[in-house]
Amino acid sequence: MTGAAHGLRDAIDIAIVSYNTDAYLHRLLMSLSLVPRPAIREIHVWDNASHDATLAVLEAFGRDDRR
């Protein structure tokens, strides 16, 4: 079935490619979380072996996000 059949015709997926972005990633994810749920279907983050706290930021956001 297409997205339109599920009422998701205007929903999008967001892809984020990340490398050492802990200083920005939390703010980006918080901004995206303010967008109404039907507008964003999924958020995918690919981390390229960061050496900062990027993974910890992603794990904390995934744990704390209640949508």
Residue pairs with C-beta under 8 A, 6 or more apart in sequence:
3 9
3 11
3 41
7 38
8 38
8 41
10 38
10 39
11 38
11 39
11 40
11 41
12 39
12 40
12 41
13 40
13 41
13 42
13 43
13 44
14 32
14 40
14 42
14 43
14 44
15 44
15 46
16 25
16 28
16 43
16 44
16 45
16 46
17 45
17 46
17 48
18 25
18 45
18 46
18 47
18 48
18 50
18 54
19 47
19 48
19 49
19 50
19 54
20 50
20 51
20 52
20 54
21 50
21 52
21 54
22 50
22 52
22 53
22 54
22 56
22 57
23 52
25 45
25 54
25 57
25 58
26 57
26 60
26 61
29 43
29 57
29 61
29 65
32 40
32 43
33 65
33 67
37 67
45 58
47 54
47 55
47 58
